[in-house]
Amino acid sequence: MAADILKKGCIKVKGMYSEKKDSTYDATVIMDDTGGKYVNFKLEFEPKKQSPKRGAAR
């Protein structure tokens, strides 16, 4: 994973765990090199897929 993020600048990760919500999620980890002493990382989430509502007219 480390080699991929250094090479590509981002990587998709499935099954990351959140202690706060006690659940797992998928996200893209993006390396944000600001040119300074440190490198920042951001998480980008895909929008949740909406399931069709029951009883909706077609």
Distance bins in CASP14 RR format, pairs under 12 A and 6 or more apart:
PFRMAT RR
TARGET T0000
AUTHOR 0000-0000-0000
RMODE 2
METHOD distances of the structure
MODEL  1
1 7 0 0 0 0 0 1 0 0 0 0 0
1 8 0 0 0 0 0 1 0 0 0 0 0
1 9 0 0 0 0 0 1 0 0 0 0 0
1 10 0 0 0 0 0 1 0 0 0 0 0
1 11 1 0 1 0 0 0 0 0 0 0 0
1 12 0 0 0 0 0 1 0 0 0 0 0
1 13 1 0 0 1 0 0 0 0 0 0 0
1 14 0 0 0 0 0 1 0 0 0 0 0
1 16 0 0 0 0 0 1 0 0 0 0 0
1 29 0 0 0 0 1 0 0 0 0 0 0
1 31 0 0 0 0 0 1 0 0 0 0 0
1 41 0 0 0 0 0 1 0 0 0 0 0
2 8 0 0 0 0 0 1 0 0 0 0 0
2 9 0 0 0 0 0 1 0 0 0 0 0
2 11 0 0 0 0 1 0 0 0 0 0 0
2 29 0 0 0 0 0 1 0 0 0 0 0
2 31 0 0 0 0 0 1 0 0 0 0 0
2 39 0 0 0 0 0 1 0 0 0 0 0
2 41 0 0 0 0 0 1 0 0 0 0 0
3 9 0 0 0 0 0 1 0 0 0 0 0
3 11 0 0 0 0 1 0 0 0 0 0 0
4 10 0 0 0 0 1 0 0 0 0 0 0
4 11 1 0 1 0 0 0 0 0 0 0 0
4 12 0 0 0 0 1 0 0 0 0 0 0
4 13 0 0 0 0 0 1 0 0 0 0 0
4 28 0 0 0 0 0 1 0 0 0 0 0
4 29 0 0 0 0 1 0 0 0 0 0 0
4 31 0 0 0 0 0 1 0 0 0 0 0
5 11 1 0 1 0 0 0 0 0 0 0 0
5 12 0 0 0 0 0 1 0 0 0 0 0
5 13 0 0 0 0 1 0 0 0 0 0 0
5 28 0 0 0 0 0 1 0 0 0 0 0
5 29 1 0 0 1 0 0 0 0 0 0 0
5 30 0 0 0 0 1 0 0 0 0 0 0
5 31 1 0 1 0 0 0 0 0 0 0 0
5 32 0 0 0 0 0 1 0 0 0 0 0
5 33 0 0 0 0 0 1 0 0 0 0 0
5 39 0 0 0 0 1 0 0 0 0 0 0
5 41 0 0 0 0 1 0 0 0 0 0 0
5 42 0 0 0 0 0 1 0 0 0 0 0
6 29 0 0 0 0 0 1 0 0 0 0 0
6 31 1 0 0 1 0 0 0 0 0 0 0
6 33 0 0 0 0 0 1 0 0 0 0 0
6 39 0 0 0 0 1 0 0 0 0 0 0
6 41 0 0 0 0 0 1 0 0 0 0 0
7 31 0 0 0 0 0 1 0 0 0 0 0
8 28 0 0 0 0 0 1 0 0 0 0 0
8 29 0 0 0 0 0 1 0 0 0 0 0
8 30 0 0 0 0 1 0 0 0 0 0 0
8 31 0 0 0 0 1 0 0 0 0 0 0
9 28 0 0 0 0 1 0 0 0 0 0 0
9 29 0 0 0 0 1 0 0 0 0 0 0
9 30 1 0 0 1 0 0 0 0 0 0 0
9 31 1 0 1 0 0 0 0 0 0 0 0
9 32 0 0 0 0 1 0 0 0 0 0 0
9 33 0 0 0 0 1 0 0 0 0 0 0
9 39 0 0 0 0 0 1 0 0 0 0 0
9 40 0 0 0 0 0 1 0 0 0 0 0
9 41 0 0 0 0 1 0 0 0 0 0 0
9 42 0 0 0 0 0 1 0 0 0 0 0
9 44 0 0 0 0 0 1 0 0 0 0 0
10 27 0 0 0 0 0 1 0 0 0 0 0
10 28 1 0 1 0 0 0 0 0 0 0 0
10 29 1 0 0 1 0 0 0 0 0 0 0
10 30 1 0 1 0 0 0 0 0 0 0 0
10 31 1 0 0 1 0 0 0 0 0 0 0
10 32 0 0 0 0 1 0 0 0 0 0 0
10 33 0 0 0 0 0 1 0 0 0 0 0
10 41 0 0 0 0 1 0 0 0 0 0 0
10 42 0 0 0 0 1 0 0 0 0 0 0
10 43 0 0 0 0 0 1 0 0 0 0 0
10 44 1 0 0 1 0 0 0 0 0 0 0
11 26 0 0 0 0 0 1 0 0 0 0 0
11 27 0 0 0 0 1 0 0 0 0 0 0
11 28 1 0 0 1 0 0 0 0 0 0 0
11 29 1 0 1 0 0 0 0 0 0 0 0
11 30 0 0 0 0 1 0 0 0 0 0 0
11 31 0 0 0 0 1 0 0 0 0 0 0
11 41 0 0 0 0 0 1 0 0 0 0 0
11 43 0 0 0 0 0 1 0 0 0 0 0
11 44 0 0 0 0 0 1 0 0 0 0 0
12 25 0 0 0 0 0 1 0 0 0 0 0
12 26 1 0 0 1 0 0 0 0 0 0 0
12 27 1 0 0 1 0 0 0 0 0 0 0
12 28 1 0 1 0 0 0 0 0 0 0 0
12 29 0 0 0 0 1 0 0 0 0 0 0
12 30 0 0 0 0 0 1 0 0 0 0 0
12 43 0 0 0 0 0 1 0 0 0 0 0
12 44 0 0 0 0 1 0 0 0 0 0 0
12 45 0 0 0 0 0 1 0 0 0 0 0
12 46 0 0 0 0 1 0 0 0 0 0 0
13 24 0 0 0 0 0 1 0 0 0 0 0
13 25 0 0 0 0 1 0 0 0 0 0 0
13 26 1 0 0 1 0 0 0 0 0 0 0
13 27 1 0 0 1 0 0 0 0 0 0 0
13 28 1 0 0 1 0 0 0 0 0 0 0
13 29 1 0 1 0 0 0 0 0 0 0 0
13 30 0 0 0 0 0 1 0 0 0 0 0
13 41 0 0 0 0 0 1 0 0 0 0 0
13 43 0 0 0 0 1 0 0 0 0 0 0
13 44 0 0 0 0 0 1 0 0 0 0 0
13 45 0 0 0 0 0 1 0 0 0 0 0
13 46 0 0 0 0 0 1 0 0 0 0 0
14 24 0 0 0 0 1 0 0 0 0 0 0
14 25 0 0 0 0 1 0 0 0 0 0 0
14 26 1 0 1 0 0 0 0 0 0 0 0
14 27 0 0 0 0 1 0 0 0 0 0 0
14 28 0 0 0 0 0 1 0 0 0 0 0
14 29 0 0 0 0 0 1 0 0 0 0 0
14 46 0 0 0 0 0 1 0 0 0 0 0
15 23 0 0 0 0 1 0 0 0 0 0 0
15 24 1 0 1 0 0 0 0 0 0 0 0
15 25 1 0 0 1 0 0 0 0 0 0 0
15 26 1 0 0 1 0 0 0 0 0 0 0
15 27 0 0 0 0 1 0 0 0 0 0 0
16 23 0 0 0 0 1 0 0 0 0 0 0
16 24 1 0 0 1 0 0 0 0 0 0 0
16 25 1 0 1 0 0 0 0 0 0 0 0
16 26 1 0 0 1 0 0 0 0 0 0 0
16 27 1 0 1 0 0 0 0 0 0 0 0
16 28 0 0 0 0 0 1 0 0 0 0 0
16 29 0 0 0 0 1 0 0 0 0 0 0
16 43 0 0 0 0 1 0 0 0 0 0 0
16 45 0 0 0 0 0 1 0 0 0 0 0
17 23 1 0 0 1 0 0 0 0 0 0 0
17 24 1 0 1 0 0 0 0 0 0 0 0
17 25 0 0 0 0 1 0 0 0 0 0 0
17 26 0 0 0 0 0 1 0 0 0 0 0
17 27 0 0 0 0 0 1 0 0 0 0 0
18 24 1 0 0 1 0 0 0 0 0 0 0
18 25 1 0 0 1 0 0 0 0 0 0 0
18 26 0 0 0 0 0 1 0 0 0 0 0
18 27 0 0 0 0 0 1 0 0 0 0 0
18 43 0 0 0 0 0 1 0 0 0 0 0
18 45 0 0 0 0 0 1 0 0 0 0 0
25 43 0 0 0 0 1 0 0 0 0 0 0
25 44 0 0 0 0 0 1 0 0 0 0 0
25 45 1 0 0 1 0 0 0 0 0 0 0
25 46 0 0 0 0 1 0 0 0 0 0 0
25 48 0 0 0 0 1 0 0 0 0 0 0
26 43 0 0 0 0 0 1 0 0 0 0 0
26 44 0 0 0 0 0 1 0 0 0 0 0
26 45 1 0 0 1 0 0 0 0 0 0 0
26 46 1 0 0 1 0 0 0 0 0 0 0
26 47 0 0 0 0 0 1 0 0 0 0 0
26 48 0 0 0 0 0 1 0 0 0 0 0
26 49 0 0 0 0 0 1 0 0 0 0 0
27 41 0 0 0 0 0 1 0 0 0 0 0
27 42 0 0 0 0 1 0 0 0 0 0 0
27 43 1 0 1 0 0 0 0 0 0 0 0
27 44 1 0 0 1 0 0 0 0 0 0 0
27 45 1 0 1 0 0 0 0 0 0 0 0
27 46 1 0 0 1 0 0 0 0 0 0 0
27 47 0 0 0 0 0 1 0 0 0 0 0
28 41 0 0 0 0 0 1 0 0 0 0 0
28 42 0 0 0 0 1 0 0 0 0 0 0
28 43 1 0 0 1 0 0 0 0 0 0 0
28 44 1 0 1 0 0 0 0 0 0 0 0
28 45 1 0 0 1 0 0 0 0 0 0 0
28 46 1 0 0 1 0 0 0 0 0 0 0
29 39 0 0 0 0 0 1 0 0 0 0 0
29 40 0 0 0 0 0 1 0 0 0 0 0
29 41 1 0 1 0 0 0 0 0 0 0 0
29 42 1 0 0 1 0 0 0 0 0 0 0
29 43 1 0 0 1 0 0 0 0 0 0 0
29 44 0 0 0 0 1 0 0 0 0 0 0
29 45 0 0 0 0 0 1 0 0 0 0 0
30 39 0 0 0 0 0 1 0 0 0 0 0
30 40 0 0 0 0 1 0 0 0 0 0 0
30 41 1 0 0 1 0 0 0 0 0 0 0
30 42 1 0 1 0 0 0 0 0 0 0 0
30 43 1 0 0 1 0 0 0 0 0 0 0
30 44 1 0 1 0 0 0 0 0 0 0 0
30 45 0 0 0 0 0 1 0 0 0 0 0
31 38 0 0 0 0 0 1 0 0 0 0 0
31 39 1 0 1 0 0 0 0 0 0 0 0
31 40 1 0 0 1 0 0 0 0 0 0 0
31 41 1 0 1 0 0 0 0 0 0 0 0
31 42 0 0 0 0 1 0 0 0 0 0 0
31 43 0 0 0 0 0 1 0 0 0 0 0
31 44 0 0 0 0 0 1 0 0 0 0 0
32 38 0 0 0 0 1 0 0 0 0 0 0
32 39 1 0 0 1 0 0 0 0 0 0 0
32 40 1 0 1 0 0 0 0 0 0 0 0
32 41 1 0 0 1 0 0 0 0 0 0 0
32 42 1 0 1 0 0 0 0 0 0 0 0
32 43 0 0 0 0 0 1 0 0 0 0 0
32 44 0 0 0 0 0 1 0 0 0 0 0
33 39 1 0 1 0 0 0 0 0 0 0 0
33 40 1 0 0 1 0 0 0 0 0 0 0
33 41 0 0 0 0 0 1 0 0 0 0 0
33 42 0 0 0 0 0 1 0 0 0 0 0
34 40 1 0 0 1 0 0 0 0 0 0 0
34 41 0 0 0 0 0 1 0 0 0 0 0
34 42 0 0 0 0 0 1 0 0 0 0 0
50 56 0 0 0 0 0 1 0 0 0 0 0
52 58 0 0 0 0 1 0 0 0 0 0 0
END
